Amino acid sequence: MRAAAFGIDLILVAGVPLLLASAIVLGVHATSRAPAGLDAGFRAAQAVAVCLFLLRDADGGSPGKRLFGLRLIRRGGSRAGPLQSLSRNLTLLIPGWNLIELASLIRREDGRRPGDRVAGTALVEA
């Protein structure tokens, strides 16, 4: 369920802003000479996608997690917030480390990956 939730999140949180920005850039470029600053707009869309990815669990779980009945909690049972989401997901942006995250997720009985341990969070069924 975690993998399916992650796939939904990638589509909603990162894919949609980048796809929309790409379509706009392509449309503007195809219909006219590209105006100055168009690349800056695309870079801004990339930054928005990264921020959305990092903060996707800020309200106790991302859209994909909620769709599949999962909830992100802190130690003690309270809902995870923006700081936990940031520290939990930041590790996924490090090239190579994301493979370690995946291996850890598969091997650990509690299902907590290193990002969860750093943030002090756990993913549970709602």
N, CA, C and O atoms as a GROMACS GRO file, in nm:
protein
  504
    1MET      N    1   0.082  -0.119   0.000
    1MET     CA    2   0.000   0.000   0.000
    1MET      C    3   0.087   0.126   0.000
    1MET      O    4   0.052   0.228  -0.060
    2ARG      N    5   0.203   0.116   0.069
    2ARG     CA    6   0.292   0.232   0.074
    2ARG      C    7   0.341   0.269  -0.065
    2ARG      O    8   0.348   0.387  -0.100
    3ALA      N    9   0.375   0.168  -0.145
    3ALA     CA   10   0.426   0.194  -0.280
    3ALA      C   11   0.318   0.258  -0.367
    3ALA      O   12   0.346   0.351  -0.443
    4ALA      N   13   0.196   0.210  -0.356
    4ALA     CA   14   0.086   0.268  -0.434
    4ALA      C   15   0.060   0.412  -0.389
    4ALA      O   16   0.037   0.500  -0.472
    5ALA      N   17   0.062   0.436  -0.259
    5ALA     CA   18   0.042   0.572  -0.207
    5ALA      C   19   0.152   0.665  -0.255
    5ALA      O   20   0.126   0.780  -0.290
    6PHE      N   21   0.277   0.615  -0.257
    6PHE     CA   22   0.389   0.696  -0.304
    6PHE      C   23   0.372   0.729  -0.452
    6PHE      O   24   0.400   0.842  -0.494
    7GLY      N   25   0.327   0.634  -0.531
    7GLY     CA   26   0.303   0.659  -0.674
    7GLY      C   27   0.197   0.766  -0.696
    7GLY      O   28   0.214   0.854  -0.780
    8ILE      N   29   0.088   0.758  -0.621
    8ILE     CA   30  -0.017   0.860  -0.630
    8ILE      C   31   0.039   0.996  -0.592
    8ILE      O   32   0.011   1.096  -0.658
    9ASP      N   33   0.119   1.000  -0.487
    9ASP     CA   34   0.179   1.126  -0.442
    9ASP      C   35   0.271   1.186  -0.548
    9ASP      O   36   0.270   1.307  -0.571
   10LEU      N   37   0.351   1.102  -0.611
   10LEU     CA   38   0.441   1.154  -0.715
   10LEU      C   39   0.362   1.215  -0.830
   10LEU      O   40   0.401   1.319  -0.883
   11ILE      N   41   0.253   1.152  -0.867
   11ILE     CA   42   0.172   1.205  -0.976
   11ILE      C   43   0.107   1.337  -0.935
   11ILE      O   44   0.114   1.435  -1.008
   12LEU      N   45   0.044   1.339  -0.816
   12LEU     CA   46  -0.029   1.458  -0.772
   12LEU      C   47   0.061   1.574  -0.730
   12LEU      O   48   0.037   1.689  -0.766
   13VAL      N   49   0.164   1.542  -0.654
   13VAL     CA   50   0.244   1.646  -0.591
   13VAL      C   51   0.356   1.696  -0.680
   13VAL      O   52   0.384   1.816  -0.682
   14ALA      N   53   0.421   1.609  -0.753
   14ALA     CA   54   0.533   1.651  -0.837
   14ALA      C   55   0.497   1.652  -0.984
   14ALA      O   56   0.534   1.745  -1.056
   15GLY      N   57   0.427   1.551  -1.029
   15GLY     CA   58   0.399   1.537  -1.171
   15GLY      C   59   0.308   1.645  -1.227
   15GLY      O   60   0.335   1.699  -1.334
   16VAL      N   61   0.202   1.676  -1.157
   16VAL     CA   62   0.105   1.774  -1.209
   16VAL      C   63   0.167   1.913  -1.225
   16VAL      O   64   0.151   1.973  -1.332
   17PRO      N   65   0.238   1.969  -1.123
   17PRO     CA   66   0.297   2.101  -1.145
   17PRO      C   67   0.399   2.104  -1.258
   17PRO      O   68   0.404   2.199  -1.336
   18LEU      N   69   0.481   1.999  -1.268
   18LEU     CA   70   0.582   1.997  -1.374
   18LEU      C   71   0.520   1.975  -1.511
   18LEU      O   72   0.564   2.033  -1.610
   19LEU      N   73   0.418   1.891  -1.518
   19LEU     CA   74   0.349   1.869  -1.645
   19LEU      C   75   0.279   1.996  -1.691
   19LEU      O   76   0.284   2.031  -1.809
   20LEU      N   77   0.214   2.064  -1.600
   20LEU     CA   78   0.148   2.190  -1.634
   20LEU      C   79   0.248   2.295  -1.680
   20LEU      O   80   0.226   2.363  -1.780
   21ALA      N   81   0.359   2.308  -1.608
   21ALA     CA   82   0.463   2.405  -1.647
   21ALA      C   83   0.522   2.368  -1.782
   21ALA      O   84   0.547   2.457  -1.864
   22SER      N   85   0.545   2.240  -1.807
   22SER     CA   86   0.600   2.197  -1.936
   22SER      C   87   0.504   2.227  -2.050
   22SER      O   88   0.546   2.272  -2.157
   23ALA      N   89   0.376   2.204  -2.027
   23ALA     CA   90   0.275   2.232  -2.130
   23ALA      C   91   0.270   2.381  -2.161
   23ALA      O   92   0.259   2.420  -2.277
   24ILE      N   93   0.277   2.463  -2.058
   24ILE     CA   94   0.274   2.608  -2.079
   24ILE      C   95   0.398   2.654  -2.156
   24ILE      O   96   0.387   2.731  -2.252
   25VAL      N   97   0.515   2.606  -2.115
   25VAL     CA   98   0.638   2.644  -2.183
   25VAL      C   99   0.636   2.598  -2.328
   25VAL      O  100   0.673   2.674  -2.417
   26LEU      N  101   0.592   2.475  -2.353
   26LEU     CA  102   0.584   2.424  -2.489
   26LEU      C  103   0.485   2.503  -2.573
   26LEU      O  104   0.512   2.537  -2.688
   27GLY      N  105   0.369   2.533  -2.514
   27GLY     CA  106   0.268   2.610  -2.587
   27GLY      C  107   0.316   2.749  -2.622
   27GLY      O  108   0.296   2.795  -2.734
   28VAL      N  109   0.377   2.818  -2.529
   28VAL     CA  110   0.428   2.953  -2.554
   28VAL      C  111   0.539   2.949  -2.658
   28VAL      O  112   0.543   3.032  -2.749
   29HIS      N  113   0.627   2.853  -2.644
   29HIS     CA  114   0.739   2.842  -2.737
   29HIS      C  115   0.692   2.806  -2.878
   29HIS      O  116   0.750   2.854  -2.976
   30ALA      N  117   0.591   2.723  -2.889
   30ALA     CA  118   0.541   2.681  -3.021
   30ALA      C  119   0.464   2.791  -3.091
   30ALA      O  120   0.466   2.798  -3.214
   31THR      N  121   0.396   2.877  -3.018
   31THR     CA  122   0.313   2.979  -3.079
   31THR      C  123   0.384   3.110  -3.105
   31THR      O  124   0.338   3.191  -3.186
   32SER      N  125   0.494   3.132  -3.040
   32SER     CA  126   0.565   3.258  -3.058
   32SER      C  127   0.711   3.240  -3.018
   32SER      O  128   0.755   3.133  -2.976
   33ARG      N  129   0.781   3.348  -3.032
   33ARG     CA  130   0.919   3.347  -2.984
   33ARG      C  131   0.916   3.348  -2.832
   33ARG      O  132   0.841   3.426  -2.771
   34ALA      N  133   0.995   3.264  -2.772
   34ALA     CA  134   0.992   3.250  -2.627
   34ALA      C  135   1.027   3.382  -2.559
   34ALA      O  136   1.133   3.439  -2.584
   35PRO      N  137   0.938   3.431  -2.472
   35PRO     CA  138   0.966   3.556  -2.403
   35PRO      C  139   1.076   3.539  -2.298
   35PRO      O  140   1.101   3.429  -2.248
   36ALA      N  141   1.139   3.649  -2.266
   36ALA     CA  142   1.242   3.647  -2.161
   36ALA      C  143   1.176   3.608  -2.029
   36ALA      O  144   1.066   3.652  -1.998
   37GLY      N  145   1.243   3.526  -1.954
   37GLY     CA  146   1.192   3.486  -1.824
   37GLY      C  147   1.111   3.357  -1.826
   37GLY      O  148   1.066   3.311  -1.721
   38LEU      N  149   1.091   3.299  -1.944
   38LEU     CA  150   1.013   3.176  -1.951
   38LEU      C  151   1.083   3.063  -1.876
   38LEU      O  152   1.018   2.983  -1.809
   39ASP      N  153   1.214   3.057  -1.888
   39ASP     CA  154   1.288   2.952  -1.816
   39ASP      C  155   1.280   2.974  -1.665
   39ASP      O  156   1.282   2.877  -1.589
   40ALA      N  157   1.273   3.098  -1.622
   40ALA     CA  158   1.260   3.126  -1.479
   40ALA      C  159   1.125   3.075  -1.427
   40ALA      O  160   1.116   3.027  -1.314
   41GLY      N  161   1.022   3.086  -1.509
   41GLY     CA  162   0.892   3.032  -1.470
   41GLY      C  163   0.895   2.882  -1.454
   41GLY      O  164   0.833   2.827  -1.363
   42PHE      N  165   0.967   2.816  -1.545
   42PHE     CA  166   0.979   2.671  -1.535
   42PHE      C  167   1.058   2.632  -1.411
   42PHE      O  168   1.022   2.536  -1.343
   43ARG      N  169   1.164   2.705  -1.380
   43ARG     CA  170   1.242   2.678  -1.260
   43ARG      C  171   1.157   2.700  -1.133
   43ARG      O  172   1.170   2.626  -1.036
   44ALA      N  173   1.071   2.800  -1.137
   44ALA     CA  174   0.981   2.823  -1.024
   44ALA      C  175   0.885   2.705  -1.006
   44ALA      O  176   0.856   2.665  -0.894
   45ALA      N  177   0.837   2.650  -1.117
   45ALA     CA  178   0.748   2.534  -1.109
   45ALA      C  179   0.823   2.414  -1.051
   45ALA      O  180   0.766   2.336  -0.975
   46GLN      N  181   0.950   2.400  -1.086
   46GLN     CA  182   1.030   2.292  -1.028
   46GLN      C  183   1.046   2.310  -0.877
   46GLN      O  184   1.036   2.214  -0.800
   47ALA      N  185   1.070   2.432  -0.836
   47ALA     CA  186   1.085   2.461  -0.693
   47ALA      C  187   0.955   2.432  -0.617
   47ALA      O  188   0.957   2.379  -0.507
   48VAL      N  189   0.842   2.468  -0.678
   48VAL     CA  190   0.712   2.440  -0.617
   48VAL      C  191   0.692   2.290  -0.602
   48VAL      O  192   0.645   2.243  -0.499
   49ALA      N  193   0.728   2.213  -0.706
   49ALA     CA  194   0.714   2.067  -0.702
   49ALA      C  195   0.799   2.007  -0.589
   49ALA      O  196   0.753   1.917  -0.519
   50VAL      N  197   0.921   2.055  -0.572
   50VAL     CA  198   1.008   2.004  -0.466
   50VAL      C  199   0.950   2.038  -0.329
   50VAL      O  200   0.948   1.954  -0.239
   51CYS      N  201   0.902   2.161  -0.312
   51CYS     CA  202   0.842   2.201  -0.184
   51CYS      C  203   0.718   2.118  -0.153
   51CYS      O  204   0.699   2.074  -0.040
   52LEU      N  205   0.634   2.097  -0.253
   52LEU     CA  206   0.515   2.015  -0.232
   52LEU      C  207   0.552   1.872  -0.195
   52LEU      O  208   0.487   1.810  -0.111
   53PHE      N  209   0.657   1.819  -0.258
   53PHE     CA  210   0.703   1.684  -0.226
   53PHE      C  211   0.752   1.676  -0.082
   53PHE      O  212   0.718   1.582  -0.010
   54LEU      N  213   0.831   1.773  -0.040
   54LEU     CA  214   0.887   1.771   0.094
   54LEU      C  215   0.780   1.789   0.202
   54LEU      O  216   0.792   1.733   0.311
   55LEU      N  217   0.677   1.865   0.172
   55LEU     CA  218   0.574   1.895   0.272
   55LEU      C  219   0.445   1.816   0.251
   55LEU      O  220   0.341   1.850   0.308
   56ARG      N  221   0.449   1.711   0.170
   56ARG     CA  222   0.328   1.638   0.135
   56ARG      C  223   0.262   1.568   0.253
   56ARG      O  224   0.142   1.541   0.250
   57ASP      N  225   0.338   1.538   0.358
   57ASP     CA  226   0.283   1.470   0.475
   57ASP      C  227   0.255   1.566   0.590
   57ASP      O  228   0.237   1.522   0.704
   58ALA      N  229   0.251   1.695   0.563
   58ALA     CA  230   0.244   1.795   0.669
   58ALA      C  231   0.116   1.788   0.753
   58ALA      O  232   0.115   1.837   0.865
   59ASP      N  233   0.012   1.730   0.701
   59ASP     CA  234  -0.114   1.727   0.775
   59ASP      C  235  -0.149   1.585   0.819
   59ASP      O  236  -0.266   1.547   0.823
   60GLY      N  237  -0.047   1.506   0.852
   60GLY     CA  238  -0.071   1.372   0.900
   60GLY      C  239  -0.076   1.266   0.790
   60GLY      O  240  -0.109   1.151   0.817
   61GLY      N  241  -0.045   1.304   0.671
   61GLY     CA  242  -0.043   1.207   0.561
   61GLY      C  243  -0.070   1.274   0.428
   61GLY      O  244  -0.146   1.370   0.418
   62SER      N  245  -0.007   1.222   0.327
   62SER     CA  246  -0.021   1.276   0.192
   62SER      C  247  -0.154   1.232   0.131
   62SER      O  248  -0.221   1.146   0.188
   63PRO      N  249  -0.191   1.289   0.017
   63PRO     CA  250  -0.315   1.245  -0.049
   63PRO      C  251  -0.316   1.095  -0.079
   63PRO      O  252  -0.418   1.029  -0.062
   64GLY      N  253  -0.203   1.041  -0.125
   64GLY     CA  254  -0.196   0.899  -0.153
   64GLY      C  255  -0.213   0.814  -0.029
   64GLY      O  256  -0.280   0.711  -0.032
   65LYS      N  257  -0.152   0.857   0.081
   65LYS     CA  258  -0.166   0.783   0.207
   65LYS      C  259  -0.311   0.783   0.254
   65LYS      O  260  -0.362   0.681   0.300
   66ARG      N  261  -0.375   0.895   0.244
   66ARG     CA  262  -0.515   0.904   0.286
   66ARG      C  263  -0.604   0.817   0.198
   66ARG      O  264  -0.697   0.753   0.246
   67LEU      N  265  -0.576   0.816   0.069
   67LEU     CA  266  -0.653   0.734  -0.024
   67LEU      C  267  -0.645   0.586   0.012
   67LEU      O  268  -0.743   0.514  -0.004
   68PHE      N  269  -0.530   0.541   0.059
   68PHE     CA  270  -0.510   0.401   0.093
   68PHE      C  271  -0.527   0.372   0.243
   68PHE      O  272  -0.490   0.265   0.290
   69GLY      N  273  -0.582   0.468   0.317
   69GLY     CA  274  -0.612   0.445   0.458
   69GLY      C  275  -0.491   0.442   0.549
   69GLY      O  276  -0.491   0.370   0.649
   70LEU      N  277  -0.388   0.519   0.517
   70LEU     CA  278  -0.268   0.526   0.600
   70LEU      C  279  -0.261   0.662   0.667
   70LEU      O  280  -0.315   0.761   0.616
   71ARG      N  281  -0.195   0.667   0.782
   71ARG     CA  282  -0.182   0.793   0.854
   71ARG      C  283  -0.041   0.802   0.911
   71ARG      O  284   0.013   0.703   0.962
   72LEU      N  285   0.019   0.920   0.903
   72LEU     CA  286   0.153   0.943   0.956
   72LEU      C  287   0.140   1.004   1.094
   72LEU      O  288   0.077   1.109   1.112
   73ILE      N  289   0.200   0.936   1.193
   73ILE     CA  290   0.192   0.985   1.331
   73ILE      C  291   0.330   1.004   1.389
   73ILE      O  292   0.428   0.946   1.343
   74ARG      N  293   0.337   1.088   1.491
   74ARG     CA  294   0.460   1.109   1.568
   74ARG      C  295   0.462   1.010   1.684
   74ARG      O  296   0.362   0.946   1.715
   75ARG      N  297   0.578   1.000   1.746
   75ARG     CA  298   0.584   0.921   1.869
   75ARG      C  299   0.483   0.979   1.968
   75ARG      O  300   0.476   1.100   1.986
   76GLY      N  301   0.407   0.895   2.028
   76GLY     CA  302   0.304   0.943   2.120
   76GLY      C  303   0.166   0.944   2.055
   76GLY      O  304   0.066   0.959   2.125
   77GLY      N  305   0.159   0.929   1.923
   77GLY     CA  306   0.031   0.917   1.855
   77GLY      C  307  -0.027   1.042   1.793
   77GLY      O  308  -0.129   1.035   1.726
   78SER      N  309   0.036   1.159   1.814
   78SER     CA  310  -0.020   1.281   1.753
   78SER      C  311   0.013   1.286   1.604
   78SER      O  312   0.105   1.219   1.557
   79ARG      N  313  -0.062   1.364   1.533
   79ARG     CA  314  -0.045   1.376   1.389
   79ARG      C  315   0.085   1.448   1.356
   79ARG      O  316   0.122   1.544   1.422
   80ALA      N  317   0.154   1.400   1.252
   80ALA     CA  318   0.280   1.462   1.209
   80ALA      C  319   0.251   1.598   1.146
   80ALA      O  320   0.146   1.618   1.084
   81GLY      N  321   0.344   1.691   1.162
   81GLY     CA  322   0.328   1.826   1.108
   81GLY      C  323   0.431   1.856   1.000
   81GLY      O  324   0.499   1.766   0.952
   82PRO      N  325   0.442   1.984   0.962
   82PRO     CA  326   0.533   2.024   0.854
   82PRO      C  327   0.680   1.992   0.881
   82PRO      O  328   0.752   1.951   0.790
   83LEU      N  329   0.725   2.011   1.005
   83LEU     CA  330   0.866   1.983   1.036
   83LEU      C  331   0.897   1.834   1.021
   83LEU      O  332   1.002   1.798   0.968
   84GLN      N  333   0.808   1.749   1.066
   84GLN     CA  334   0.828   1.606   1.052
   84GLN      C  335   0.823   1.565   0.904
   84GLN      O  336   0.902   1.481   0.860
   85SER      N  337   0.733   1.624   0.828
   85SER     CA  338   0.725   1.594   0.685
   85SER      C  339   0.853   1.634   0.614
   85SER      O  340   0.904   1.559   0.531
   86LEU      N  341   0.905   1.751   0.646
   86LEU     CA  342   1.028   1.799   0.582
   86LEU      C  343   1.144   1.707   0.615
   86LEU      O  344   1.216   1.664   0.524
   87SER      N  345   1.164   1.676   0.742
   87SER     CA  346   1.279   1.593   0.780
   87SER      C  347   1.262   1.449   0.732
   87SER      O  348   1.362   1.383   0.702
   88ARG      N  349   1.141   1.400   0.724
   88ARG     CA  350   1.114   1.264   0.678
   88ARG      C  351   1.140   1.249   0.528
   88ARG      O  352   1.197   1.149   0.485
   89ASN      N  353   1.099   1.348   0.450
   89ASN     CA  354   1.107   1.337   0.304
   89ASN      C  355   1.235   1.392   0.244
   89ASN      O  356   1.266   1.363   0.128
   90LEU      N  357   1.310   1.471   0.319
   90LEU     CA  358   1.433   1.529   0.267
   90LEU      C  359   1.533   1.420   0.228
   90LEU      O  360   1.607   1.436   0.131
   91THR      N  361   1.535   1.312   0.302
   91THR     CA  362   1.629   1.204   0.272
   91THR      C  363   1.602   1.139   0.137
   91THR      O  364   1.693   1.081   0.078
   92LEU      N  365   1.480   1.147   0.088
   92LEU     CA  366   1.446   1.086  -0.041
   92LEU      C  367   1.505   1.161  -0.159
   92LEU      O  368   1.511   1.108  -0.270
   93LEU      N  369   1.549   1.284  -0.137
   93LEU     CA  370   1.607   1.364  -0.246
   93LEU      C  371   1.757   1.342  -0.263
   93LEU      O  372   1.817   1.392  -0.358
   94ILE      N  373   1.817   1.267  -0.172
   94ILE     CA  374   1.961   1.241  -0.180
   94ILE      C  375   1.984   1.123  -0.273
   94ILE      O  376   1.940   1.012  -0.244
   95PRO      N  377   2.054   1.146  -0.386
   95PRO     CA  378   2.077   1.036  -0.481
   95PRO      C  379   2.148   0.918  -0.414
   95PRO      O  380   2.247   0.937  -0.342
   96GLY      N  381   2.099   0.800  -0.438
   96GLY     CA  382   2.157   0.680  -0.381
   96GLY      C  383   2.101   0.647  -0.244
   96GLY      O  384   2.075   0.530  -0.214
   97TRP      N  385   2.081   0.748  -0.162
   97TRP     CA  386   2.027   0.723  -0.028
   97TRP      C  387   1.883   0.672  -0.037
   97TRP      O  388   1.839   0.594   0.049
   98ASN      N  389   1.810   0.715  -0.141
   98ASN     CA  390   1.672   0.668  -0.154
   98ASN      C  391   1.666   0.517  -0.173
   98ASN      O  392   1.566   0.455  -0.137
   99LEU      N  393   1.771   0.456  -0.230
   99LEU     CA  394   1.776   0.310  -0.241
   99LEU      C  395   1.798   0.246  -0.104
   99LEU      O  396   1.743   0.139  -0.076
  100ILE      N  397   1.876   0.310  -0.020
  100ILE     CA  398   1.895   0.263   0.117
  100ILE      C  399   1.762   0.271   0.192
  100ILE      O  400   1.728   0.182   0.270
  101GLU      N  401   1.688   0.379   0.169
  101GLU     CA  402   1.555   0.394   0.230
  101GLU      C  403   1.466   0.277   0.190
  101GLU      O  404   1.397   0.219   0.275
  102LEU      N  405   1.465   0.242   0.062
  102LEU     CA  406   1.381   0.133   0.013
  102LEU      C  407   1.423   0.000   0.075
  102LEU      O  408   1.338  -0.077   0.120
  103ALA      N  409   1.553  -0.027   0.079
  103ALA     CA  410   1.601  -0.153   0.137
  103ALA      C  411   1.566  -0.161   0.285
  103ALA      O  412   1.527  -0.267   0.334
  104SER      N  413   1.580  -0.051   0.356
  104SER     CA  414   1.548  -0.048   0.497
  104SER      C  415   1.400  -0.072   0.520
  104SER      O  416   1.361  -0.143   0.612
  105LEU      N  417   1.318  -0.013   0.436
  105LEU     CA  418   1.173  -0.028   0.446
  105LEU      C  419   1.133  -0.174   0.429
  105LEU      O  420   1.044  -0.224   0.499
  106ILE      N  421   1.198  -0.243   0.336
  106ILE     CA  422   1.164  -0.382   0.309
  106ILE      C  423   1.214  -0.474   0.420
  106ILE      O  424   1.145  -0.570   0.457
  107ARG      N  425   1.331  -0.446   0.474
  107ARG     CA  426   1.394  -0.536   0.572
  107ARG      C  427   1.345  -0.518   0.715
  107ARG      O  428   1.346  -0.613   0.792
  108ARG      N  429   1.304  -0.400   0.752
  108ARG     CA  430   1.266  -0.376   0.892
  108ARG      C  431   1.126  -0.427   0.920
  108ARG      O  432   1.034  -0.408   0.839
  109GLU      N  433   1.109  -0.490   1.033
  109GLU     CA  434   0.978  -0.543   1.071
  109GLU      C  435   0.877  -0.433   1.099
  109GLU      O  436   0.759  -0.449   1.071
  110ASP      N  437   0.923  -0.322   1.156
  110ASP     CA  438   0.830  -0.214   1.190
  110ASP      C  439   0.795  -0.126   1.070
  110ASP      O  440   0.708  -0.040   1.080
  111GLY      N  441   0.861  -0.147   0.955
  111GLY     CA  442   0.830  -0.071   0.834
  111GLY      C  443   0.876   0.074   0.836
  111GLY      O  444   0.834   0.152   0.751
  112ARG      N  445   0.960   0.110   0.931
  112ARG     CA  446   1.007   0.248   0.938
  112ARG      C  447   1.137   0.261   0.858
  112ARG      O  448   1.230   0.182   0.876
  113ARG      N  449   1.141   0.358   0.773
  113ARG     CA  450   1.262   0.384   0.696
  113ARG      C  451   1.346   0.487   0.771
  113ARG      O  452   1.298   0.548   0.866
  114PRO      N  453   1.472   0.508   0.729
  114PRO     CA  454   1.557   0.604   0.800
  114PRO      C  455   1.493   0.743   0.813
  114PRO      O  456   1.510   0.809   0.916
  115GLY      N  457   1.422   0.788   0.712
  115GLY     CA  458   1.355   0.918   0.722
  115GLY      C  459   1.253   0.922   0.834
  115GLY      O  460   1.237   1.024   0.901
  116ASP      N  461   1.183   0.811   0.855
  116ASP     CA  462   1.089   0.802   0.967
  116ASP      C  463   1.161   0.809   1.100
  116ASP      O  464   1.114   0.874   1.194
  117ARG      N  465   1.274   0.743   1.109
  117ARG     CA  466   1.349   0.745   1.235
  117ARG      C  467   1.404   0.884   1.264
  117ARG      O  468   1.405   0.927   1.380
  118VAL      N  469   1.451   0.954   1.162
  118VAL     CA  470   1.501   1.090   1.180
  118VAL      C  471   1.388   1.183   1.227
  118VAL      O  472   1.408   1.265   1.316
  119ALA      N  473   1.272   1.168   1.166
  119ALA     CA  474   1.159   1.256   1.199
  119ALA      C  475   1.081   1.211   1.322
  119ALA      O  476   0.999   1.287   1.374
  120GLY      N  477   1.106   1.090   1.368
  120GLY     CA  478   1.032   1.039   1.482
  120GLY      C  479   0.887   1.007   1.446
  120GLY      O  480   0.796   1.032   1.525
  121THR      N  481   0.867   0.953   1.328
  121THR     CA  482   0.732   0.925   1.280
  121THR      C  483   0.717   0.776   1.247
  121THR      O  484   0.814   0.702   1.237
  122ALA      N  485   0.591   0.736   1.231
  122ALA     CA  486   0.558   0.601   1.188
  122ALA      C  487   0.433   0.609   1.101
  122ALA      O  488   0.346   0.693   1.122
  123LEU      N  489   0.426   0.521   1.004
  123LEU     CA  490   0.310   0.514   0.916
  123LEU      C  491   0.222   0.400   0.964
  123LEU      O  492   0.268   0.286   0.973
  124VAL      N  493   0.098   0.430   0.995
  124VAL     CA  494   0.005   0.330   1.048
  124VAL      C  495  -0.123   0.328   0.967
  124VAL      O  496  -0.154   0.424   0.895
  125GLU      N  497  -0.197   0.220   0.978
  125GLU     CA  498  -0.328   0.214   0.914
  125GLU      C  499  -0.425   0.296   0.995
  125GLU      O  500  -0.428   0.288   1.117
  126ALA      N  501  -0.505   0.376   0.925
  126ALA     CA  502  -0.600   0.465   0.993
  126ALA      C  503  -0.722   0.391   1.042
  126ALA      O  504  -0.811   0.451   1.102
   0.00000   0.00000   0.00000
